[in-house]
Amino acid sequence: MNKKEFLTEFLKPEKNNIGAVAPSSKYLVKKMVDPIDFTKVKCIVEFGAGTGNITKELLNRMPQDSILIAFEINKEFCEKLKEINDPRIKIISDTAENLESYMVKHNILKVDYIVSSLPFTIIPNAIVKNILKIAQKVLTPKGAFIQYQYSLNAYSKLKNTFKKVDLNFTPINLPPAFIFTCTN
Ligand SMILES: C[S@@+](CC[C@H](N)C(=O)[O-])C[C@H]1O[C@@H](n2cnc3c(N)ncnc32)[C@H](O)[C@@H]1O
């Protein structure tokens, strides 16, 4: 799916939860995956995988015996994600809020990293809080929740959930993006 097709999805009136006019740039993708220590990774979860720009870079760097669980609620984007031919990925066409039930299904006790593009500014506050609570709970002690946003609005919610929140920024994205790396 190219940038024009992504924008077409964004403009569909019933698809008001995409939260971006274009997929992540390669600069943003790099800043999202660079905080990850891939050497001991067993399981990574992605929230809001979209058309797979971050997904593909995760798979490039993940060990062969690891697993990537990618959540995406947009059906067209899920079809696109299914074109990724890699036995390590499980594409979940459901909301990120249901992470724990899929962990049970796939026999996963803890998650090393959660990489999230969820558009927190357009998701109801109670749902954001619930997603963050679940994320904090399922991470390993050395794990991290990595999130990008186009504003600093989510900063206080992240700081209320995690012990430490590191902030990064890339101007080379449409629009420019803040990257939050949150640890317990
Ligand atoms: C800003 S786009 C990011 C797409 C892609 N990760 C990228 O960086 O190019 C956010 C994605 O989150 C998805 N999304 C929104 N709410 C969600 C939810 N509750 N659970 C899973 N995915 C969700 C949207 O459909 C959209 O594809």
The ligand as a MOL file (V3000), in Angstrom:
LIG
                    3D

  0  0  0     0  0            999 V3000
M  V30 BEGIN CTAB
M  V30 COUNTS 27 29 0 0 0
M  V30 BEGIN ATOM
M  V30 1 C -0.7880 6.3110 13.0950 0
M  V30 2 S -1.2760 4.7710 12.3330 0 CHG=1
M  V30 3 C 0.2950 3.9430 12.3430 0
M  V30 4 C 0.4870 2.8920 11.2910 0
M  V30 5 C 1.9020 2.2790 11.2330 0
M  V30 6 N 2.3100 1.6770 12.4860 0
M  V30 7 C 2.9320 3.2930 10.8280 0
M  V30 8 O 3.6720 3.7450 11.7310 0
M  V30 9 O 3.0130 3.6270 9.6400 0 CHG=-1
M  V30 10 C -2.1220 4.0470 13.7450 0
M  V30 11 C -2.7570 2.6790 13.4790 0
M  V30 12 O -3.3790 2.2250 14.6900 0
M  V30 13 C -4.5630 1.5020 14.3510 0
M  V30 14 N -5.4220 1.4550 15.5480 0
M  V30 15 C -6.1730 2.4570 16.0850 0
M  V30 16 N -6.7700 2.0600 17.2140 0
M  V30 17 C -6.3740 0.7660 17.4320 0
M  V30 18 C -6.6400 -0.2110 18.4540 0
M  V30 19 N -7.4390 0.0760 19.4960 0
M  V30 20 N -6.0520 -1.4210 18.3660 0
M  V30 21 C -5.2330 -1.7260 17.3060 0
M  V30 22 N -4.9570 -0.8610 16.2970 0
M  V30 23 C -5.5100 0.3740 16.3590 0
M  V30 24 C -5.1470 2.3080 13.1770 0
M  V30 25 O -6.0420 1.5590 12.4000 0
M  V30 26 C -3.8730 2.7050 12.4130 0
M  V30 27 O -3.5440 1.7840 11.4080 0
M  V30 END ATOM
M  V30 BEGIN BOND
M  V30 1 1 1 2
M  V30 2 1 2 3
M  V30 3 1 2 10
M  V30 4 1 3 4
M  V30 5 1 4 5
M  V30 6 1 5 6
M  V30 7 1 5 7
M  V30 8 2 7 8
M  V30 9 1 7 9
M  V30 10 1 10 11
M  V30 11 1 11 12
M  V30 12 1 11 26
M  V30 13 1 12 13
M  V30 14 1 13 14
M  V30 15 1 13 24
M  V30 16 1 14 15
M  V30 17 1 14 23
M  V30 18 2 15 16
M  V30 19 1 16 17
M  V30 20 1 17 18
M  V30 21 2 17 23
M  V30 22 1 18 19
M  V30 23 2 18 20
M  V30 24 1 20 21
M  V30 25 2 21 22
M  V30 26 1 22 23
M  V30 27 1 24 25
M  V30 28 1 24 26
M  V30 29 1 26 27
M  V30 END BOND
M  V30 END CTAB
M  END
